[in-house]
Amino acid sequence: MAGRDDWMAVAGGDLDDVRERILTGYKDGKPFTPYVPTVALPRPLRSVLDFGCGLGRNFPYLTTVAAHVAGFDLPPMIEQCRIAGGPAVDLLSADWEDVRRRRFDMIFASLVLQHIEPAPVRAFLQDFAAMAPAVYLLTRTDTDFGENLLDVIDEVGLFRAGECVEVDHDPVTHQLRVLGTAPFEDARASGSGRHFETMLRVGS
């Protein structure tokens, strides 16, 4: 099982099990803290949407860089997020039809698009382009469904990607460790199992 059904099942479990699924190694001592982006974000940021916010892991960071923060996820995950607590944000919602009508300065998509089925991920990317001028993306190159997510972004044709930064988890700092940089086309061709950050700007 993968995709929406998988995450719906995960979200119904114990909070520590959910944290472990979001951050592999949490039960072995990894702190459930946000990764701070290594790429420059647009400034100033008035409003940000944390797409696939999970239990609000990114909220402690996002609330320091944006005046208004919203979080979207599946209904049971949003309920778990409310239980988990953490920094207060302006909106927690599982109603995509409502959220997609709102406008933001940036959408923050951290380690989430790789888990979404092919048709929905394309629909979300289409919506993103109408909702915000910029998308921060941290993703594994290969999705759970055998696609290259960077190829999907190129196929959609709505974004200009900045330089890609290859990263992994630093076991000492528990932050993103920079492995190198590459143009978007080179990152696309780099193979599976790699993780990249980039800023997507609306426009071809």
ZIFENCOR-V486463 format. One record per residue. NEAR is the number of other C-alpha atoms within 12 Angstrom. Layout:
((NEAR) (NEAR))
//
This chain:
((13) (18) (23) (28) (17) (21) (28) (23) (20) (28) (32) (22) (19) (18) (26) (24) (22) (31) (31) (24) (23) (32) (28) (18) (19) (20) (17) (14) (16) (21) (24) (30) (24) (29) (30) (29) (31) (26) (26) (22) (28) (25) (14) (16) (25) (23) (32) (44) (44) (45) (47) (41) (41) (46) (43) (41) (34) (39) (41) (24) (24) (39) (27) (21) (25) (29) (23) (27) (36) (40) (43) (40) (35) (32) (28) (32) (35) (31) (26) (32) (35) (26) (16) (23) (19) (20) (24) (24) (30) (21) (28) (36) (32) (28) (19) (25) (13) (15) (28) (27) (15) (25) (24) (33) (33) (39) (45) (46) (40) (37) (36) (35) (40) (38) (32) (34) (27) (28) (18) (19) (32) (26) (21) (30) (36) (24) (29) (40) (32) (26) (30) (33) (28) (36) (43) (43) (43) (35) (36) (35) (38) (31) (29) (26) (22) (20) (27) (30) (41) (42) (28) (31) (38) (22) (20) (25) (20) (27) (32) (27) (32) (29) (26) (37) (34) (34) (32) (27) (24) (15) (15) (12) (15) (22) (20) (27) (24) (22) (18) (21) (23) (23) (22) (28) (19) (21) (34) (33) (18) (25) (22) (22) (23) (30) (37) (46) (43) (39) (34) (37) (30) (28) (20) (15))
//
